[in-house]
Amino acid sequence: MGLFDFFKKKPAAPKVVVEVLYPQTWENGEAPVEPTVLAAEVLQPTPGEAVEIQVPSHIVAEDVAPVAEVVETVETETETETAVTSETNLDEGLTKTRKTWSERWNAFMANFRSVDEDFFEELEETLIGADVGAQTALQLTDELRNEVKLQNAKSKADISRVIIDKLVEHYRSQGVNEDASMHFAPEGPTVILFVGVNGVGKTTTIGKMSARYKAEGKQVVLAAADTFRAGATQQLQAWGERNGIPVVAGAANADPASVVYDGVKTAIETNADILFVDTAGRLQNNVNLMQELAKMKRIITRELPNEPQEVLLALDATTGQNALQQARLFKDSTDVTGIVLTKLDGTAKGGIILPIRNELHLPVKWVGLGEQVGDLQPFDADDFAKSLFGSLLIGDDK
Ligand code: GDP
């Protein structure tokens, strides 16, 4: 059975080990066109490298064949429809993060002797290890020094309570200018532009989010303006087909701006409520990328003066501090209105939400909790904090 048949026969997210082979995709000495499926875990895999990947069910073998060869099948999952219709709840999606937080926390508290400088240093390291970033970890530790004094906390249980309370407070607190709601045009199409580097989950998020809005009765259109990444258009078309949503696409390597233009026209002509625009995210060429995004915005605004209402930056939670770097870059160059934090199900850290809000002051609007259509949720800070720390608050009171 060839690779193609393999995927055709088992379209339900098989896990495979692939060998990366894409010599023909190197272009003019530039970084390679990232293989569609590998993009998530291995941004620039080395030819010949063997990596294990989860192949999303909507991706067909053509997307994989030119860039990778299956070496070994690790595991195949058989469920299809059920996974697509069921929603991953936050508790399920945060399982890895919660488990790691509580393990780290228990290990940290097991070492507790007294509240001294060593204790706070260790606390700071624990926080950095959970991806909250150096600046936020320092700020939190400083606040906790005061809080511990203020509350005269001395016993292990008291200290634990003070720290967890502070963490919960930080997760729950909204930034001053933070608006986590989605904005829609009072009439005419609303445009939601997705930006972010390759592999962070833009296309997947559009697939999920468009299905969600369609289910709420909105008429949606997708524009496949990521004409650079091999397979991106087909990937979006597959989502469109599956959810009965029209997709406007151009030829391979077409000017993304022309696809955006066609998308806007289609949205206006068909009286659509929402147009989702997928864009390319070539990291190796920031200047061009930002110019391209600016051009797309100009085209949208020329046709629909109040659009785009939303410029959502997708960040991959599993990339930790890299995600912060990307956010800084995009924030400086485009008017990002909010963050979609993807792959929270795949990280054991989850602390990244704090520096995004503390240091960048960008609202997290959505969280991605898996690859299926139901695995996207609006971000609710309260629920998030409860899900992450609930067990610690109850369990650590000895
Ligand atoms: P893009 O290049 O930004 O458009 O990224 P894609 O949408 O192609 O996503 C890259 C990979 O990440 C794909 O394999 C997706 O299935 C996967 N992915 C996207 N969002 C999530 C998520 O929330 N959780 C998990 N586990 N995988 C995701």
Boltz pocket constraint, residues with backbone or C-beta under 6 A from the ligand:
constraints:
  - pocket:
      binder: B
      contacts: [[A, 36], [A, 37], [A, 39], [A, 40], [A, 54], [A, 56], [A, 196], [A, 197], [A, 198], [A, 199], [A, 200], [A, 201], [A, 202], [A, 203], [A, 204], [A, 205], [A, 229], [A, 235], [A, 279], [A, 314], [A, 341], [A, 342], [A, 343], [A, 344], [A, 345], [A, 346], [A, 367], [A, 368], [A, 369], [A, 370], [A, 371], [A, 375]]
      max_distance: 6.0
